[in-house]
Amino acid sequence: MIRVEQVTKRYNRTTAVDRISFHVEKGEVFGFIGPNGAGKTTTIKMIATLLEPTMGAIHVDGLSVTSYPEQVRKLIGYMADDFGVYDGIQVDEYIEFFAAAYRIPSKKRKAICRDVMELTDLTGLRTKMVSDLSKGMKQRLCLARALVHDPKVLILDEPAAGLDPRARIEFRELVKELHAMGKTIFISSHILTELSDICTTVGIIESGRLLVSGKVTDIMKKLTRGTELVITIDGPPDNAMMILQQQENVSEVKQEDGVLRVLYEGDGAQASKLMKELINHDIAVLGFHEEKKDLEHLFMQITRGDVA
């Protein structure tokens, strides 16, 4: 659905984005992760036809963003990280204004706007002045604006920035609902907790360079040599560590934070043999589980903290 091929964006002598390539398939939620200044917004503006790449090519649903910008804009719903709203009108008037801008026929406009307000939970605020909305409600309003023409692709740049914890959770649930409706969603953030439970794939960018992209599980497999097991025992660790080090497929055993961490290169079924071996040697096992890696772990493992 989105294909970015060897894209570079330069401003005079500054390179904001440097030869990045990634693909977002139809129906995915792609998390674009990176610190402030990494090149996320520049990349998003190029996808959204607001900036032209210095080099490379970007396609949305097979259409070049530089050759067919008008057609691409019909396919995407773009929510910028810094958006403006028209304060002197009501919520329903605001949404209807953009429906008209997208040339939705007047006979259909009312029903479509009503459906969009219901989806974004703005129905009860339809006669409220935009200037009186909270930050969270303004975010929903801008999302409603991006949805009014029923785009195939949603591009959300830092959509939960500045929201309180409850509003962030509610916004994530709304993104999940849109994903369930079949939308392809490209969402950027530097706050990993916003993306950890909604993304199907991710891309990590730092200093304008894409470090890695793909499914989180696939990336983890490439970065790790095996499974990390966390074992809690009752008693001194020395004997247990010696027993574990002698087992097949165990490449490393270390003690950390009161538990044993074992790097195991076999599969899950074989890992259970380690616990059995400890028990056979009268080691009291209080806990035994596989360490689950998350986006935060992945981000810290890949990035170096560079600032462009």
MOFENSUL-V539765 format. One record per helix or strand of 3 or more residues. SS is the DSSP state (~ for helix, > for strand). FROM is the first residue (numbers start at 1). LEN is the number of residues. Records with the same first field share a line. If there is no record, write none. Layout:
SS->FROM-LEN / FROM-LEN
This chain:
>->2-10 / 14-11 / 29-5 / 55-6 / 76-4 / 153-5 / 184-6 / 201-6 / 209-6 / 227-8 / 250-7 / 259-6 / 284-7
~->40-8 / 69-7 / 91-11 / 106-14 / 123-3 / 130-3 / 135-13 / 165-16 / 192-3 / 216-8 / 238-8 / 268-13 / 295-8
